[in-house]
Amino acid sequence: MLFSHHPHLQRSPASTQKILLELVVMDMVSQGKYALDDSVQISARSSRIGGSQVFLKQGEIFTLGELMEAVVIPSANDACVAISEHIGGSVEGFVTMMNAHARELGLANTRCVNVHGLDDTPLDDRNLTTAYDLSQIARSLISYPQVLAWSSIRYKPFRDGKFMLYTTNKLLGKFRGLDGLKTGYTRRARSCLVATAERDGMRLVSVILGAKREKIRDQETRRLLSWGFNNFSRVPVVRAGEMMGKVVLDWGLEPEVKVLLQDTVVAVLSPDQEKQLVRHLDLPIEYPAPIEAGEGLGKLTVSLGDSLLAEVDIVAAKSVGRMGLWDKLMSYF
């Protein structure tokens, strides 16, 4: 987290809660339990949902992917209900799945009472989340390229061109690299936006909750993302193949072996943070032969303050055999 202000304060999320619905669906699809080309028949309940909608009619049939587009692009509440009934068996069943998913992610401050984020329940029994929790849901969700493909669409035909889906995200096309993710508004929640943008291979996520007006929400999103891109960059804190010295080999056919880092780890850092990185090398002075190329000999950890950024294996650069007894005796002469 690069910046935060009351990140764990519980608030009403409005439609930004839908990113949790999207994540549950995409996880189920990735596990092969459902497919985006599955057919979904619209129920009477789905056809009677208010707020933002695509005016689904009872008996209509859409693919799961089409309904997901309706959720992601224009934030359709009726599509949320149709998806929930298809995957959860009922809206209530899917709400249980959303809450369970939040717990699996370690998000103790998120609580869903419906699937779309509407203020249709009493104040003491409402949807709740935090900016931090939404950022973690968003981080998981953007691992699915299909979601970003949907959330970057400004408008698209629906129902064989008889209806148009228009994005609720007014920053699309107006902020370089921005391609998602979810807006929200209710009287309780006010204006909310979970946004994501990518520049030069670095992707950032911002979360604004409770803005008084949409204009303020969008301005603050621009300000946060611009600050992030202007002050931070992707830094390889360790590089695969970087030489870390040599280890003496006991009974080795060669006296020592070069060792190197096995993996590359990249972190998002400011120039000042890069200067504050602390490396700790855990490597034996001597190691018994034989040894195989790539065999782990130690570890390198990289920290920034109390945060562990990387823990990477240090491995042998080559294989070295073990001396026989005669070779060992001769080595003393």
RARAVEN-V282212 format. One line per field, one symbol per residue. ss: DSSP state (H for helix, E for strand, C for the rest). phi: phi as a letter, one per 40 degrees, with the letter a starting at -180 (. if undefined). Layout:
ss->???
phi->???
This chain:
ss->CCCCCCCCCCECCHHHHHHHHHHHHHHHHHCCCCCCCCEEECCCCHHHCCCCCCCCCCCCEEEHHHHHHHHHCCCCHHHHHHHHHHHHCCHHHHHHHHHHHHHHCCCCCCECCCCCCCCCCCCCCCCEECHHHHHHHHHHHCCCHHHHHHHCCCEEEECCCCEEEECCCCCCCCCCCEEEEEEEEECCCEEEEEEEEEECCEEEEEEEEEECCHHHHHHHHHHHHHHHHHHCEEEEEECCCCEEEEEEEECECCCEEEEEECCCEEEEECHHHHHCCEEEEEECCEEECCECCCCEEEEEEEEECCEEEEEEEEEECCCECECCHHHHHHCCC
phi->.caaafcbccaccfccccccddcdcccccccgcabccccbcccccccbccgcabfcbdgcbbcdccccdcccccgccccdccccccccgaccccdccccccccccgcccbabbabbgccbbcdcabcaabccccccccdcccccdcccccccccaacbffgcabcbccccccgbbdgcbiaacaaacccgcbabbaabbfgbbbbbbbbgccadccdccccdccccccccbbacbccabdgccbhbbcbcgccbcabcbaccbbbbbcbcdccccccbbbbbaccbacccabdgccbaabbbbbgccccabbcbbccacbcbccccccccccb
